[in-house]
Amino acid sequence: MQINIMGWLTVGWAVAALAAQQRWGSRGLQAVAAMTGVLLIYNIASLIPLRGLDAAWQRSIEQIGREAPPARTVFVINDFDWFMVYASLSWGEAEPGVDRLGSAPQPEPVFKWIGVGSDLLRHPDRTADQHAEQLRGEIDRAFALGYDVLISQEWEFDRARFAATVGILNNHAHTDAMWRTLHEHYEAAPAFEDPLAGRYYRLREKP
């Protein structure tokens, strides 16, 4: 079930206004109207710094596409990374994972990615070792198919921060196993840095 908070907020605010009028009369309505004005001004002020952000992300995606041609690249990223959102908008939506990919280069889907926490989100009943092996299996398959594998700044995070950004319902044993798998089986070298998307690293298997 999905709850649209904006719809309920409107109804709730109307109920609050009606209650204020019944208890305090016109003064109650005036108070609610004043609070509405303050909140509106606050929201507008909060959004002003974000003007132009969509265009800036579009430029970032275009630059990343030049640094890492998507026909030959699989990105390893957080499932809720803003890069995932804007890459999906620019390159087209694609399910995470490499099961349906052929050998590189492959033009479609344009956006190829592995969600660090995808298996944890989709299969919360699996064990920590199963989640870690799934992540490793997807990365290894991408290598076997001839793709460059780039990982986001998740690579830099220590165990605690990795768990904070990836963990669901405090599944720290699972995120710890995934973090350990990444750092025990792979090494990474800096690939590029983007002002919005951050630093990316080129993964390779440890010798």
C-alpha positions in Angstrom: 0.0 0.0 0.0 1.2 3.5 -0.8 0.2 6.6 1.0 0.3 9.9 -0.7 1.3 12.3 2.1 0.5 15.5 0.1 -3.1 14.5 -0.3 -3.5 13.7 3.4 -1.7 16.9 4.4 -4.2 19.0 2.6 -7.1 17.2 4.3 -5.4 17.4 7.6 -4.7 21.2 7.3 -8.4 21.8 6.3 -9.5 19.9 9.4 -7.1 21.9 11.6 -8.4 25.1 10.1 -12.0 24.1 10.8 -11.2 23.1 14.4 -9.4 26.4 14.9 -12.4 28.3 13.6 -14.8 26.4 15.8 -12.8 27.0 18.9 -11.4 30.6 18.4 -13.6 31.9 15.6 -12.1 34.3 13.1 -8.9 34.6 15.2 -8.4 30.9 14.8 -8.7 31.1 11.0 -6.3 34.1 10.9 -3.7 32.2 12.9 -4.0 29.2 10.5 -3.7 31.5 7.5 -0.6 33.2 9.0 1.0 29.8 9.7 0.2 28.8 6.1 1.9 31.9 4.8 5.0 31.3 7.0 5.3 27.7 5.8 4.9 28.7 2.1 7.6 31.3 2.4 9.9 28.7 4.1 9.3 26.2 1.4 10.0 28.7 -1.4 13.2 29.8 0.4 14.2 26.2 0.7 13.7 25.4 -3.0 15.5 28.5 -4.4 19.0 27.0 -3.9 17.8 23.9 -5.9 17.0 25.9 -9.0 19.0 24.6 -12.0 19.9 21.4 -10.2 18.2 19.2 -12.9 20.1 20.9 -15.7 23.4 20.5 -13.7 22.7 16.8 -13.2 22.0 16.5 -16.9 25.4 18.0 -17.7 27.0 15.6 -15.1 25.4 12.6 -16.7 26.6 13.6 -20.1 30.1 14.1 -18.8 30.1 10.8 -17.0 28.9 9.1 -20.2 32.1 10.5 -21.9 34.3 9.4 -19.0 32.7 5.9 -18.8 30.9 5.0 -22.1 27.7 3.3 -20.9 27.8 0.6 -23.6 31.0 -0.7 -21.9 30.3 0.2 -18.3 28.5 -1.3 -15.4 28.1 1.0 -12.4 28.0 -0.3 -8.8 26.0 2.2 -6.8 23.6 2.7 -3.9 20.0 1.9 -4.9 19.0 5.4 -3.7 21.9 7.3 -5.2 20.9 10.5 -7.0 23.1 9.4 -9.9 20.8 6.4 -10.3 17.8 8.7 -10.5 19.2 11.1 -13.1 21.0 8.4 -15.1 17.6 6.6 -15.4 16.0 9.8 -16.5 18.7 10.5 -19.1 19.6 7.0 -20.3 16.3 5.2 -19.6 15.2 3.1 -16.7 16.7 -0.3 -16.3 16.4 -3.0 -13.6 19.5 -3.5 -11.5 21.6 -6.5 -12.2 23.5 -8.1 -15.1 21.6 -11.3 -15.6 20.1 -10.1 -18.9 23.2 -8.5 -20.3 25.3 -9.8 -23.2 28.9 -9.3 -23.9 30.3 -5.7 -23.9 29.8 -3.5 -25.7 26.0 -3.5 -25.6 24.0 -0.4 -26.5 20.8 -1.4 -24.8 19.9 -0.9 -22.0 22.1 2.2 -21.9 22.2 2.3 -18.1 23.7 -0.8 -16.6 24.0 -1.0 -12.9 24.4 -3.2 -9.9 22.6 -2.0 -6.8 24.7 -2.5 -3.7 21.6 -3.2 -1.6 19.3 -4.5 -4.3 19.4 -8.1 -3.1 18.9 -7.0 0.5 15.8 -5.0 -0.6 14.3 -7.7 -2.7 15.2 -10.8 -0.7 15.3 -9.7 3.0 14.8 -13.4 4.0 18.2 -14.4 2.6 21.2 -14.9 4.9 24.1 -12.4 5.1 26.4 -14.7 3.2 23.8 -15.1 0.4 23.5 -11.4 0.0 27.3 -11.0 -0.1 27.6 -13.9 -2.7 24.9 -12.4 -4.9 26.8 -9.0 -5.0 30.0 -10.7 -5.8 28.4 -12.9 -8.4 27.0 -9.9 -10.3 30.3 -8.1 -10.2 32.2 -11.2 -11.4 29.6 -11.7 -14.2 30.1 -8.1 -15.4 33.8 -8.7 -15.5 33.3 -12.0 -17.4 31.2 -10.2 -20.0 34.0 -7.7 -20.6 32.5 -4.6 -18.9 34.4 -1.9 -17.0 33.0 -1.9 -13.5 32.9 1.4 -11.7 31.9 1.8 -8.1 30.7 5.0 -6.5 32.0 6.5 -3.2 30.5 3.6 -1.4 34.0 2.2 -1.9 35.4 4.8 0.5 33.0 4.1 3.3 34.0 2.3 6.4 31.7 -0.5 7.7 29.6 1.8 9.8 28.9 4.4 7.1 28.4 1.6 4.5 25.8 0.1 6.8 24.1 3.5 7.4 23.7 4.1 3.6 22.8 0.6 2.5 21.3 -1.1 5.6 17.6 -1.8 5.9 16.1 -2.2 9.4 19.6 -2.4 10.9 20.7 -5.5 9.0 24.3 -4.7 9.9 25.4 -8.3 9.8 24.3 -8.4 6.1 25.8 -5.1 5.2 29.0 -6.1 7.0 29.2 -9.2 4.9 28.7 -7.2 1.7 31.4 -4.7 2.7 33.8 -7.4 3.5 33.2 -9.2 0.2 33.9 -6.0 -1.7 37.2 -5.3 0.0 38.4 -8.8 0.3 37.9 -9.7 -3.4 38.4 -6.4 -5.2 40.7 -3.5 -5.4 39.9 -0.1 -6.9 41.7 2.8 -8.6 40.4 6.3 -9.0 38.5 6.7 -12.3 37.1 10.2 -12.3 35.3 12.8 -10.0 32.1 14.6 -10.8 30.9 17.7 -8.8 27.5 16.2 -8.2 28.0 12.4 -8.5 31.2 12.4 -6.5 34.2 10.1 -7.0 34.1 6.9 -9.0 36.6 4.0 -8.8 37.5 1.3 -11.4 37.1 -2.0 -9.8 39.3 -5.0 -10.5 39.7 -8.4 -9.1 42.5 -8.9 -6.6 45.3 -11.0 -8.0 
